[in-house]
Protein backbone atom coordinates (compact mmCIF):
# COMPACT_ATOMS: atom_id res chain seq x y z
CA UNK A 1 0.00 0.00 0.00
CA UNK A 2 1.32 3.46 -0.91
CA UNK A 3 2.16 5.95 1.90
CA UNK A 4 -0.61 8.35 0.81
CA UNK A 5 -3.19 5.55 1.03
CA UNK A 6 -1.96 4.57 4.50
CA UNK A 7 -2.24 8.18 5.69
CA UNK A 8 -5.73 8.48 4.22
CA UNK A 9 -6.89 5.42 6.15
CA UNK A 10 -5.36 6.67 9.41
CA UNK A 11 -7.23 9.99 9.16
CA UNK A 12 -6.54 13.66 9.95
CA UNK A 13 -4.23 12.93 12.90
CA UNK A 14 -1.82 11.05 10.63
CA UNK A 15 -1.83 13.90 8.12
CA UNK A 16 -1.13 16.28 11.00
CA UNK A 17 1.89 14.24 12.05
CA UNK A 18 3.11 14.06 8.45
CA UNK A 19 2.64 17.81 8.08
CA UNK A 20 4.58 18.58 11.23
CA UNK A 21 7.35 16.23 10.15
CA UNK A 22 7.70 18.32 6.98
CA UNK A 23 7.68 21.63 8.90
CA UNK A 24 10.05 20.47 11.61
CA UNK A 25 12.43 18.72 9.23
CA UNK A 26 12.66 21.77 6.97
CA UNK A 27 13.12 24.16 9.91
CA UNK A 28 15.63 21.84 11.52
CA UNK A 29 17.68 21.48 8.35
CA UNK A 30 17.45 25.19 7.52
CA UNK A 31 18.82 26.26 10.91
CA UNK A 32 21.34 23.42 10.83
CA UNK A 33 22.66 24.59 7.44
CA UNK A 34 23.01 28.13 8.80
CA UNK A 35 24.67 26.95 12.05
CA UNK A 36 27.14 24.73 10.22
CA UNK A 37 28.11 27.35 7.62
CA UNK A 38 27.74 30.85 9.09
CA UNK A 39 30.17 32.33 11.59
CA UNK A 40 29.16 31.89 15.23
CA UNK A 41 28.55 35.64 15.60
CA UNK A 42 26.39 35.88 12.45
CA UNK A 43 24.46 32.76 13.38
CA UNK A 44 23.97 34.15 16.89
CA UNK A 45 22.45 37.35 15.45
CA UNK A 46 20.14 35.26 13.25
CA UNK A 47 19.19 33.11 16.26
CA UNK A 48 18.26 36.20 18.30
CA UNK A 49 16.09 37.47 15.43
CA UNK A 50 14.51 34.03 15.10
CA UNK A 51 13.50 34.08 18.77
CA UNK A 52 11.68 37.35 18.03
CA UNK A 53 9.85 35.57 15.19
CA UNK A 54 8.89 32.85 17.66
CA UNK A 55 7.55 35.49 20.04
CA UNK A 56 5.45 37.10 17.30
CA UNK A 57 3.97 33.79 16.13
CA UNK A 58 3.41 32.74 19.73
CA UNK A 59 1.42 35.90 20.41
CA UNK A 60 -0.54 35.44 17.19
CA UNK A 61 -1.25 31.86 18.16
CA UNK A 62 -2.62 32.94 21.51
CA UNK A 63 -4.67 35.91 20.31
CA UNK A 64 -6.01 34.41 17.07
CA UNK A 65 -5.05 30.83 16.20
CA UNK A 66 -5.85 29.07 19.49
CA UNK A 67 -9.19 30.90 19.93
CA UNK A 68 -10.04 29.84 16.37
CA UNK A 69 -9.01 26.24 17.08
CA UNK A 70 -11.11 26.08 20.26
CA UNK A 71 -14.07 28.37 19.51
CA UNK A 72 -14.22 27.88 15.75
CA UNK A 73 -14.27 24.08 16.10
CA UNK A 74 -17.75 24.39 17.64
CA UNK A 75 -19.22 26.57 14.87
CA UNK A 76 -20.83 25.59 11.58
CA UNK A 77 -21.93 27.17 8.31
CA UNK A 78 -22.33 30.93 8.03
CA UNK A 79 -21.43 31.49 11.67
CA UNK A 80 -18.09 29.77 11.17
CA UNK A 81 -17.30 31.68 7.96
CA UNK A 82 -18.17 35.00 9.58
CA UNK A 83 -16.03 34.18 12.60
CA UNK A 84 -13.06 33.15 10.42
CA UNK A 85 -13.36 36.22 8.20
CA UNK A 86 -13.27 38.51 11.22
CA UNK A 87 -10.21 36.73 12.56
CA UNK A 88 -8.31 36.95 9.27
CA UNK A 89 -9.10 40.64 8.86
CA UNK A 90 -7.90 41.31 12.40
CA UNK A 91 -4.70 39.37 11.70
CA UNK A 92 -3.97 41.32 8.51
CA UNK A 93 -4.48 44.71 10.14
CA UNK A 94 -2.54 43.80 13.28
CA UNK A 95 0.38 42.27 11.39
CA UNK A 96 0.81 45.26 9.09
CA UNK A 97 0.76 47.66 12.03
CA UNK A 98 3.19 45.57 14.07
CA UNK A 99 5.67 45.05 11.26
CA UNK A 100 5.47 48.75 10.41
CA UNK A 101 6.52 49.57 13.97
CA UNK A 102 9.36 47.04 13.73
CA UNK A 103 10.56 48.58 10.47
CA UNK A 104 10.49 52.08 11.99
CA UNK A 105 12.46 50.82 14.99
CA UNK A 106 15.02 49.24 12.65
CA UNK A 107 15.47 52.46 10.69
CA UNK A 108 15.84 54.46 13.91
CA UNK A 109 18.34 51.99 15.36
CA UNK A 110 20.33 52.00 12.14
CA UNK A 111 20.51 55.79 12.03
CA UNK A 112 21.31 56.40 15.70
CA UNK A 113 23.05 53.48 17.42
CA UNK A 114 23.95 50.42 15.34
CA UNK A 115 23.66 50.25 11.55
CA UNK A 116 24.22 46.48 11.62
CA UNK A 117 21.66 45.91 14.35
CA UNK A 118 19.14 48.16 12.63
CA UNK A 119 19.62 46.26 9.38
CA UNK A 120 18.77 42.98 11.14
CA UNK A 121 15.65 44.47 12.76
CA UNK A 122 14.49 45.84 9.40
CA UNK A 123 15.00 42.41 7.79
CA UNK A 124 13.06 40.87 10.67
CA UNK A 125 10.13 43.25 10.05
CA UNK A 126 10.00 42.34 6.35
CA UNK A 127 10.19 38.60 7.04
CA UNK A 128 7.70 38.60 9.92
CA UNK A 129 4.70 39.77 7.87
CA UNK A 130 4.48 36.77 5.49
CA UNK A 131 5.84 34.39 8.17
CA UNK A 132 2.92 35.18 10.49
CA UNK A 133 0.40 35.03 7.64
CA UNK A 134 1.47 31.56 6.54
CA UNK A 135 1.41 30.26 10.10
CA UNK A 136 -2.16 31.45 10.61
CA UNK A 137 -3.27 29.84 7.33
CA UNK A 138 -2.15 26.41 8.48
CA UNK A 139 -3.68 26.82 11.94
CA UNK A 140 -7.08 27.80 10.49
CA UNK A 141 -6.99 24.69 8.31
CA UNK A 142 -6.40 22.59 11.43
CA UNK A 143 -9.58 23.87 13.07
CA UNK A 144 -11.60 21.97 10.47
CA UNK A 145 -9.28 18.97 10.55
CA UNK A 146 -7.94 19.83 7.08
CA UNK A 147 -4.46 18.65 7.95
CA UNK A 148 -3.95 17.31 4.43
CA UNK A 149 -4.41 20.82 3.01
CA UNK A 150 -2.04 22.19 5.67
CA UNK A 151 0.52 19.60 4.57
CA UNK A 152 0.26 20.76 0.95
CA UNK A 153 0.79 24.37 1.97
CA UNK A 154 3.78 23.49 4.13
CA UNK A 155 5.38 21.33 1.44
CA UNK A 156 5.42 24.42 -0.77
CA UNK A 157 6.51 26.89 1.91
CA UNK A 158 9.14 24.89 3.70
CA UNK A 159 10.42 23.20 0.57
CA UNK A 160 11.22 26.64 -0.83
CA UNK A 161 12.72 27.67 2.51
CA UNK A 162 15.14 24.75 2.63
CA UNK A 163 16.12 25.16 -1.02
CA UNK A 164 16.71 28.88 -0.42
CA UNK A 165 18.90 28.19 2.60
CA UNK A 166 21.05 25.71 0.65
CA UNK A 167 21.44 28.11 -2.26
CA UNK A 168 22.37 30.93 0.14
CA UNK A 169 25.12 29.10 1.99
CA UNK A 170 26.54 27.58 -1.18
CA UNK A 171 26.75 31.04 -2.71
CA UNK A 172 28.04 32.98 0.32
CA UNK A 173 29.48 30.40 2.75
CA UNK A 174 30.73 31.92 6.02
CA UNK A 175 30.07 35.42 4.69
CA UNK A 176 26.29 34.81 4.76
CA UNK A 177 24.58 37.47 6.86
CA UNK A 178 21.57 37.21 9.20
CA UNK A 179 19.63 39.63 6.97
CA UNK A 180 19.85 37.32 3.96
CA UNK A 181 18.95 34.31 6.12
CA UNK A 182 15.82 36.12 7.31
CA UNK A 183 14.99 37.01 3.69
CA UNK A 184 14.91 33.29 2.87
CA UNK A 185 12.26 32.77 5.58
CA UNK A 186 10.21 35.71 4.36
CA UNK A 187 10.11 34.90 0.65
CA UNK A 188 9.25 31.24 1.18
CA UNK A 189 6.43 32.19 3.58
CA UNK A 190 5.04 34.60 1.01
CA UNK A 191 4.50 31.67 -1.36
CA UNK A 192 2.58 29.88 1.40
CA UNK A 193 0.37 32.93 1.98
CA UNK A 194 -0.46 33.08 -1.73
CA UNK A 195 -1.44 29.39 -1.76
CA UNK A 196 -3.36 29.81 1.49
CA UNK A 197 -5.52 32.57 0.04
CA UNK A 198 -6.91 29.96 -2.38
CA UNK A 199 -7.14 27.16 0.22
CA UNK A 200 -9.20 29.27 2.63
CA UNK A 201 -11.75 30.42 0.04
CA UNK A 202 -14.40 28.16 1.60
CA UNK A 203 -13.62 29.39 5.12
CA UNK A 204 -14.43 33.07 4.54
CA UNK A 205 -17.46 35.08 3.50
CA UNK A 206 -16.65 38.72 2.74
CA UNK A 207 -20.04 39.35 1.14
CA UNK A 208 -22.75 40.18 3.61
CA UNK A 209 -20.34 40.49 6.53
CA UNK A 210 -22.02 42.81 9.02
CA UNK A 211 -20.09 45.16 11.25
CA UNK A 212 -21.98 43.93 14.30
CA UNK A 213 -20.99 40.31 13.56
CA UNK A 214 -17.41 41.40 12.92
CA UNK A 215 -17.22 43.25 16.23
CA UNK A 216 -18.87 40.38 18.10
CA UNK A 217 -16.42 37.84 16.70
CA UNK A 218 -13.39 39.98 17.50
CA UNK A 219 -14.73 40.63 21.01
CA UNK A 220 -15.23 36.88 21.53
CA UNK A 221 -11.71 36.11 20.31
CA UNK A 222 -10.25 38.87 22.49
CA UNK A 223 -12.15 37.66 25.54
CA UNK A 224 -10.73 34.17 25.06
CA UNK A 225 -7.29 35.10 23.79
CA UNK A 226 -6.23 38.03 25.97
CA UNK A 227 -5.12 35.78 28.80
CA UNK A 228 -3.51 33.37 26.35
CA UNK A 229 -1.65 36.30 24.77
CA UNK A 230 -0.30 37.40 28.11
CA UNK A 231 0.51 33.78 28.94
CA UNK A 232 2.35 33.22 25.66
CA UNK A 233 4.42 36.34 26.22
CA UNK A 234 5.32 34.99 29.63
CA UNK A 235 5.96 31.52 28.16
CA UNK A 236 8.28 33.03 25.57
CA UNK A 237 10.20 34.89 28.27
CA UNK A 238 10.40 31.71 30.33
CA UNK A 239 11.61 29.46 27.50
CA UNK A 240 13.23 31.75 24.89
CA UNK A 241 14.21 34.67 27.09
CA UNK A 242 17.46 32.90 27.95
CA UNK A 243 18.75 33.79 24.48
CA UNK A 244 18.28 37.49 25.14
CA UNK A 245 19.83 37.22 28.60
CA UNK A 246 22.84 35.41 27.15
CA UNK A 247 23.08 38.03 24.38
CA UNK A 248 23.11 40.88 26.90
CA UNK A 249 25.42 39.20 29.42
CA UNK A 250 27.75 37.19 27.17
CA UNK A 251 27.33 38.41 23.57
CA UNK A 252 25.86 37.15 20.28
CA UNK A 253 28.65 34.63 19.69
CA UNK A 254 27.74 32.74 22.87
CA UNK A 255 24.12 32.70 21.71
CA UNK A 256 25.31 31.11 18.48
CA UNK A 257 27.27 28.42 20.33
CA UNK A 258 24.35 27.62 22.62
CA UNK A 259 21.76 27.54 19.84
CA UNK A 260 23.92 25.39 17.58
CA UNK A 261 24.37 22.78 20.31
CA UNK A 262 20.76 22.73 21.50
CA UNK A 263 19.40 22.80 17.95
CA UNK A 264 19.73 19.02 17.87
CA UNK A 265 16.97 18.83 20.50
CA UNK A 266 14.63 20.13 17.80
CA UNK A 267 14.43 16.63 16.35
CA UNK A 268 11.59 16.36 18.89
CA UNK A 269 9.63 19.15 17.20
CA UNK A 270 7.48 16.99 14.89
CA UNK A 271 5.88 15.38 17.92
CA UNK A 272 5.56 18.62 19.87
CA UNK A 273 4.15 20.77 17.09
CA UNK A 274 1.77 18.10 15.82
CA UNK A 275 0.37 18.00 19.35
CA UNK A 276 0.17 21.80 19.60
CA UNK A 277 -1.65 22.08 16.27
CA UNK A 278 -4.00 19.12 16.53
CA UNK A 279 -4.91 18.62 20.20
CA UNK A 280 -6.56 21.91 21.34
CA UNK A 281 -9.57 21.57 19.03
CA UNK A 282 -9.90 17.85 19.84
CA UNK A 283 -9.78 18.53 23.57
CA UNK A 284 -12.46 21.19 23.22
CA UNK A 285 -14.73 18.77 21.35
CA UNK A 286 -14.11 16.02 23.93
CA UNK A 287 -15.33 18.34 26.68
CA UNK A 288 -18.30 19.53 24.61
CA UNK A 289 -19.44 15.99 23.85
CA UNK A 290 -18.53 14.19 27.07
CA UNK A 291 -18.24 16.84 29.77
CA UNK A 292 -15.59 16.52 32.44
CA UNK A 293 -15.56 12.72 32.34
CA UNK A 294 -15.07 12.67 28.57
CA UNK A 295 -12.25 15.19 28.81
CA UNK A 296 -10.54 13.21 31.58
CA UNK A 297 -10.69 10.00 29.54
CA UNK A 298 -9.31 11.78 26.44
CA UNK A 299 -6.51 13.33 28.48
CA UNK A 300 -5.43 10.00 29.95
CA UNK A 301 -5.01 8.57 26.45
CA UNK A 302 -3.15 11.63 25.17
CA UNK A 303 -0.89 11.77 28.23
CA UNK A 304 0.33 8.24 27.64
CA UNK A 305 1.11 8.97 24.01
CA UNK A 306 2.97 12.21 24.73
CA UNK A 307 4.97 10.62 27.53
CA UNK A 308 6.12 7.68 25.38
CA UNK A 309 6.50 9.24 21.91
CA UNK A 310 9.60 11.42 22.58
CA UNK A 311 11.25 9.01 25.02
CA UNK A 312 13.57 7.15 22.58
CA UNK A 313 14.94 10.36 21.04
CA UNK A 314 15.35 12.03 24.44
CA UNK A 315 17.24 8.99 25.75
CA UNK A 316 19.55 9.06 22.73
CA UNK A 317 20.33 12.76 23.16
CA UNK A 318 20.99 12.39 26.88
CA UNK A 319 23.17 9.28 26.50
CA UNK A 320 25.31 10.30 23.48
CA UNK A 321 25.47 14.11 23.22
CA UNK A 322 29.18 14.32 22.29
CA UNK A 323 29.10 11.86 19.39
CA UNK A 324 25.89 13.42 18.06
CA UNK A 325 27.45 16.91 18.06
CA UNK A 326 30.51 15.55 16.26
CA UNK A 327 28.31 13.79 13.71
CA UNK A 328 26.33 16.97 13.07
CA UNK A 329 29.07 19.62 13.04
CA UNK A 330 32.44 17.90 12.97
CA UNK A 331 34.91 19.80 15.16
CA UNK A 332 33.17 23.18 14.93
CA UNK A 333 31.21 22.79 18.18
CA UNK A 334 33.20 20.02 19.85
CA UNK A 335 33.50 20.56 23.60
CA UNK A 336 32.52 18.82 26.82
CA UNK A 337 30.49 21.87 27.88
CA UNK A 338 28.38 21.93 24.72
CA UNK A 339 27.80 18.17 24.94
CA UNK A 340 26.56 18.57 28.53
CA UNK A 341 24.34 21.47 27.44
CA UNK A 342 22.77 19.27 24.76
CA UNK A 343 22.06 16.42 27.20
CA UNK A 344 20.55 18.72 29.84
CA UNK A 345 18.42 20.52 27.25
CA UNK A 346 16.95 17.23 26.03
CA UNK A 347 16.06 16.24 29.59
CA UNK A 348 14.47 19.65 30.18
CA UNK A 349 12.32 19.42 27.07
CA UNK A 350 10.84 16.09 28.13
CA UNK A 351 8.93 17.87 30.90
CA UNK A 352 7.08 19.94 28.30
CA UNK A 353 5.62 16.81 26.69
CA UNK A 354 4.30 15.54 29.99
CA UNK A 355 2.78 18.93 30.80
CA UNK A 356 1.00 19.75 27.53
CA UNK A 357 -2.13 17.56 27.96
CA UNK A 358 -2.86 19.45 31.17
CA UNK A 359 -2.54 22.77 29.30
CA UNK A 360 -5.12 21.52 26.79
CA UNK A 361 -7.37 20.36 29.61
CA UNK A 362 -7.27 23.78 31.26
CA UNK A 363 -8.15 25.47 27.96
CA UNK A 364 -11.00 23.04 27.30
CA UNK A 365 -12.38 23.83 30.76
CA UNK A 366 -12.48 27.48 29.70
CA UNK A 367 -9.81 28.97 31.94
CA UNK A 368 -7.10 30.67 29.86
CA UNK A 369 -6.53 33.02 32.80
CA UNK A 370 -5.19 30.04 34.77
CA UNK A 371 -2.61 29.42 32.03
CA UNK A 372 -1.52 33.05 32.28
CA UNK A 373 -1.09 32.85 36.05
CA UNK A 374 0.87 29.61 35.76
CA UNK A 375 3.34 31.15 33.34
CA UNK A 376 4.24 33.87 35.79
CA UNK A 377 6.36 31.18 37.46
CA UNK A 378 8.90 30.68 34.62
CA UNK A 379 9.40 34.44 34.23
CA UNK A 380 9.98 34.96 37.94
CA UNK A 381 12.41 32.05 38.01
CA UNK A 382 14.17 33.19 34.81
CA UNK A 383 14.98 36.62 36.20
CA UNK A 384 16.13 35.23 39.54
CA UNK A 385 17.68 31.77 39.44
CA UNK A 386 18.09 31.85 35.64
CA UNK A 387 20.12 35.06 35.59
CA UNK A 388 22.18 33.85 38.55
CA UNK A 389 22.98 30.53 36.87
CA UNK A 390 24.03 32.25 33.62
CA UNK A 391 26.15 34.71 35.59
CA UNK A 392 28.05 32.01 37.48
CA UNK A 393 28.06 29.15 34.93
CA UNK A 394 27.81 30.90 31.55
CA UNK A 395 25.72 29.16 28.88
CA UNK A 396 25.77 25.95 30.95
CA UNK A 397 23.41 27.74 33.33
CA UNK A 398 20.69 27.93 30.64
CA UNK A 399 19.70 24.23 30.50
CA UNK A 400 20.08 23.90 34.27
CA UNK A 401 17.65 26.77 34.67
CA UNK A 402 15.35 25.12 32.09
CA UNK A 403 15.16 21.86 34.03
CA UNK A 404 14.32 23.71 37.25
CA UNK A 405 11.68 25.91 35.58
CA UNK A 406 9.99 23.11 33.64
CA UNK A 407 9.75 20.78 36.63
CA UNK A 408 8.14 23.46 38.82
CA UNK A 409 5.76 24.46 35.99
CA UNK A 410 4.73 20.84 35.43
CA UNK A 411 3.76 20.39 39.10
CA UNK A 412 1.83 23.68 39.17
CA UNK A 413 -0.03 22.91 35.91
CA UNK A 414 -1.17 19.47 37.09
CA UNK A 415 -2.43 20.98 40.34
CA UNK A 416 -4.32 23.74 38.48
CA UNK A 417 -6.00 21.26 36.12
CA UNK A 418 -7.13 19.01 38.97
CA UNK A 419 -8.61 22.01 40.80
CA UNK A 420 -10.54 23.14 37.71
CA UNK A 421 -11.74 19.59 36.96
CA UNK A 422 -13.13 19.28 40.48
CA UNK A 423 -14.93 22.59 40.02
CA UNK A 424 -16.41 21.43 36.71
CA UNK A 425 -17.72 18.21 38.28
CA UNK A 426 -19.26 20.18 41.14
CA UNK A 427 -20.95 22.56 38.67
CA UNK A 428 -22.53 19.66 36.76
CA UNK A 429 -23.95 18.21 39.98
CA UNK A 430 -25.41 21.58 41.07
CA UNK A 431 -29.11 21.94 40.09
CA UNK A 432 -30.10 25.19 38.38
CA UNK A 433 -33.73 26.31 38.45
CA UNK A 434 -34.82 22.80 39.21
CA UNK A 435 -32.84 21.24 36.39
CA UNK A 436 -29.51 19.47 36.26
CA UNK A 437 -26.71 21.60 34.74
CA UNK A 438 -25.72 20.57 31.25
CA UNK A 439 -22.41 18.72 30.85
CA UNK A 440 -19.71 20.55 28.99
CA UNK A 441 -20.28 23.90 30.70
CA UNK A 442 -18.63 25.35 33.77
CA UNK A 443 -21.06 27.46 35.77
CA UNK A 444 -20.07 30.28 38.05
Secondary structure in CASP SS format (residue, H / E / C, confidence):
PFRMAT SS
TARGET T0000
AUTHOR 0000-0000-0000
METHOD secondary structure of the structure
MODEL  1
X C 1.00
X C 1.00
X H 1.00
X H 1.00
X H 1.00
X H 1.00
X H 1.00
X H 1.00
X H 1.00
X H 1.00
X C 1.00
X H 1.00
X H 1.00
X H 1.00
X H 1.00
X H 1.00
X H 1.00
X H 1.00
X H 1.00
X H 1.00
X H 1.00
X H 1.00
X H 1.00
X H 1.00
X H 1.00
X H 1.00
X H 1.00
X H 1.00
X H 1.00
X H 1.00
X H 1.00
X H 1.00
X H 1.00
X H 1.00
X H 1.00
X H 1.00
X H 1.00
X C 1.00
X C 1.00
X H 1.00
X H 1.00
X H 1.00
X H 1.00
X H 1.00
X H 1.00
X H 1.00
X H 1.00
X H 1.00
X H 1.00
X H 1.00
X H 1.00
X H 1.00
X H 1.00
X H 1.00
X H 1.00
X H 1.00
X H 1.00
X H 1.00
X H 1.00
X H 1.00
X H 1.00
X H 1.00
X H 1.00
X H 1.00
X H 1.00
X H 1.00
X H 1.00
X H 1.00
X H 1.00
X H 1.00
X H 1.00
X H 1.00
X H 1.00
X H 1.00
X C 1.00
X C 1.00
X H 1.00
X H 1.00
X H 1.00
X H 1.00
X H 1.00
X H 1.00
X H 1.00
X H 1.00
X H 1.00
X H 1.00
X H 1.00
X H 1.00
X H 1.00
X H 1.00
X H 1.00
X H 1.00
X H 1.00
X H 1.00
X H 1.00
X H 1.00
X H 1.00
X H 1.00
X H 1.00
X H 1.00
X H 1.00
X H 1.00
X H 1.00
X H 1.00
X H 1.00
X H 1.00
X H 1.00
X H 1.00
X H 1.00
X H 1.00
X H 1.00
X H 1.00
X C 1.00
X C 1.00
X H 1.00
X H 1.00
X H 1.00
X H 1.00
X H 1.00
X H 1.00
X H 1.00
X H 1.00
X H 1.00
X H 1.00
X H 1.00
X H 1.00
X H 1.00
X H 1.00
X H 1.00
X H 1.00
X H 1.00
X H 1.00
X H 1.00
X H 1.00
X H 1.00
X H 1.00
X H 1.00
X H 1.00
X H 1.00
X H 1.00
X H 1.00
X H 1.00
X H 1.00
X C 1.00
X C 1.00
X C 1.00
X H 1.00
X H 1.00
X H 1.00
X H 1.00
X H 1.00
X H 1.00
X H 1.00
X H 1.00
X H 1.00
X H 1.00
X H 1.00
X H 1.00
X H 1.00
X H 1.00
X H 1.00
X H 1.00
X H 1.00
X H 1.00
X H 1.00
X H 1.00
X H 1.00
X H 1.00
X H 1.00
X H 1.00
X H 1.00
X H 1.00
X H 1.00
X H 1.00
X H 1.00
X C 1.00
X C 1.00
X H 1.00
X H 1.00
X H 1.00
X H 1.00
X H 1.00
X H 1.00
X H 1.00
X H 1.00
X H 1.00
X H 1.00
X H 1.00
X H 1.00
X H 1.00
X H 1.00
X H 1.00
X H 1.00
X H 1.00
X H 1.00
X H 1.00
X H 1.00
X H 1.00
X H 1.00
X H 1.00
X H 1.00
X H 1.00
X C 1.00
X C 1.00
X C 1.00
X C 1.00
X C 1.00
X C 1.00
X C 1.00
X C 1.00
X H 1.00
X H 1.00
X H 1.00
X H 1.00
X H 1.00
X H 1.00
X H 1.00
X H 1.00
X H 1.00
X H 1.00
X H 1.00
X H 1.00
X H 1.00
X H 1.00
X H 1.00
X H 1.00
X H 1.00
X H 1.00
X H 1.00
X H 1.00
X H 1.00
X H 1.00
X H 1.00
X H 1.00
X H 1.00
X H 1.00
X H 1.00
X H 1.00
X H 1.00
X C 1.00
X H 1.00
X H 1.00
X H 1.00
X H 1.00
X H 1.00
X H 1.00
X H 1.00
X H 1.00
X H 1.00
X H 1.00
X C 1.00
X H 1.00
X H 1.00
X H 1.00
X H 1.00
X H 1.00
X H 1.00
X H 1.00
X H 1.00
X H 1.00
X H 1.00
X H 1.00
X H 1.00
X H 1.00
X H 1.00
X H 1.00
X H 1.00
X H 1.00
X H 1.00
X H 1.00
X H 1.00
X H 1.00
X H 1.00
X H 1.00
X H 1.00
X H 1.00
X H 1.00
X H 1.00
X H 1.00
X H 1.00
X H 1.00
X H 1.00
X H 1.00
X H 1.00
X H 1.00
X H 1.00
X H 1.00
X H 1.00
X H 1.00
X H 1.00
X H 1.00
X H 1.00
X H 1.00
X H 1.00
X H 1.00
X H 1.00
X H 1.00
X H 1.00
X H 1.00
X H 1.00
X H 1.00
X H 1.00
X H 1.00
X H 1.00
X H 1.00
X H 1.00
X H 1.00
X H 1.00
X H 1.00
X C 1.00
X H 1.00
X H 1.00
X H 1.00
X H 1.00
X H 1.00
X H 1.00
X H 1.00
X H 1.00
X H 1.00
X C 1.00
X H 1.00
X H 1.00
X H 1.00
X H 1.00
X H 1.00
X H 1.00
X H 1.00
X H 1.00
X H 1.00
X C 1.00
X C 1.00
X C 1.00
X C 1.00
X C 1.00
X C 1.00
X H 1.00
X H 1.00
X H 1.00
X H 1.00
X H 1.00
X H 1.00
X H 1.00
X H 1.00
X H 1.00
X H 1.00
X H 1.00
X H 1.00
X H 1.00
X H 1.00
X H 1.00
X H 1.00
X H 1.00
X H 1.00
X H 1.00
X H 1.00
X H 1.00
X H 1.00
X H 1.00
X H 1.00
X H 1.00
X H 1.00
X H 1.00
X H 1.00
X H 1.00
X C 1.00
X C 1.00
X C 1.00
X H 1.00
X H 1.00
X H 1.00
X H 1.00
X H 1.00
X H 1.00
X H 1.00
X C 1.00
X H 1.00
X H 1.00
X H 1.00
X H 1.00
X H 1.00
X H 1.00
X H 1.00
X H 1.00
X H 1.00
X H 1.00
X H 1.00
X H 1.00
X H 1.00
X H 1.00
X H 1.00
X H 1.00
X H 1.00
X H 1.00
X C 1.00
X C 1.00
X H 1.00
X H 1.00
X H 1.00
X H 1.00
X H 1.00
X H 1.00
X H 1.00
X H 1.00
X H 1.00
X H 1.00
X H 1.00
X H 1.00
X H 1.00
X H 1.00
X H 1.00
X H 1.00
X H 1.00
X H 1.00
X H 1.00
X H 1.00
X H 1.00
X H 1.00
X H 1.00
X H 1.00
X H 1.00
X H 1.00
X H 1.00
X H 1.00
X H 1.00
X H 1.00
X H 1.00
X H 1.00
X H 1.00
X H 1.00
X C 1.00
X E 1.00
X E 1.00
X C 1.00
X C 1.00
X E 1.00
X E 1.00
X C 1.00
X C 1.00
X C 1.00
X C 1.00
X C 1.00
X C 1.00
X C 1.00
X C 1.00
END
